[in-house]
Amino acid sequence: MTLPTIAATLSAWDALGATSVHSQAAKYLTEKIAASNTSGPTRSRVTFDTIAHQWLTHMMPL
């Protein structure tokens, strides 16, 4: 990259202002994760035996 190209790139970044779309999206995602984070991950209530039986019934015939 040449010096004028670097200067133009920096100028373009400065034109975005203090809050870019990326930082707004990151902030929104952080807020959504914080709001949804309760006590931990939700576990499936379905037993492995049920899943295995469904797999044998639906996938093995293929």
C-alpha positions as CSV (number, residue, x, y, z in Angstrom):
1,M,0.0,0.0,0.0
2,T,1.2,3.4,-0.8
3,L,1.1,6.3,1.7
4,P,-1.8,8.1,-0.1
5,T,-3.8,4.9,-0.1
6,I,-3.2,4.4,3.6
7,A,-4.2,8.0,4.3
8,A,-7.4,7.6,2.3
9,T,-8.2,4.4,4.1
10,L,-7.7,6.1,7.5
11,S,-9.8,9.0,6.3
12,A,-12.6,6.6,5.4
13,W,-12.5,5.0,8.8
14,D,-12.6,8.4,10.5
15,A,-15.6,9.3,8.4
16,L,-17.5,6.5,10.0
17,G,-17.4,8.3,13.3
18,A,-16.8,6.9,16.8
19,T,-19.6,4.3,16.4
20,S,-19.4,2.1,13.4
21,V,-21.9,-0.4,12.3
22,H,-19.6,-3.2,13.5
23,S,-19.4,-1.8,17.0
24,Q,-23.1,-1.2,17.1
25,A,-23.7,-4.8,16.1
26,A,-21.2,-6.0,18.7
27,K,-22.9,-4.0,21.4
28,Y,-26.4,-5.2,20.4
29,L,-25.1,-8.9,20.4
30,T,-23.5,-8.4,23.8
31,E,-26.8,-7.1,25.2
32,K,-28.8,-9.9,23.7
33,I,-26.5,-12.5,25.1
34,A,-26.5,-10.9,28.5
35,A,-30.3,-10.7,28.6
36,S,-30.7,-14.4,27.5
37,N,-28.0,-15.8,29.8
38,T,-29.8,-17.4,32.7
39,S,-28.3,-20.2,34.7
40,G,-26.6,-22.0,31.8
41,P,-27.2,-23.9,28.7
42,T,-30.6,-25.5,28.2
43,R,-30.4,-29.3,28.2
44,S,-32.6,-31.6,26.0
45,R,-35.3,-33.3,27.9
46,V,-35.3,-36.2,25.4
47,T,-33.5,-39.3,26.4
48,F,-30.7,-40.8,24.2
49,D,-32.8,-43.9,23.8
50,T,-35.6,-41.9,22.2
51,I,-33.2,-40.2,19.8
52,A,-31.5,-43.5,18.9
53,H,-34.9,-45.1,18.2
54,Q,-36.0,-42.2,16.0
55,W,-32.7,-42.4,14.1
56,L,-33.0,-46.1,13.5
57,T,-36.6,-45.7,12.4
58,H,-36.1,-42.7,10.1
59,M,-32.4,-42.8,9.0
60,M,-31.5,-46.4,8.7
61,P,-34.2,-47.2,6.0
62,L,-32.6,-44.6,3.7
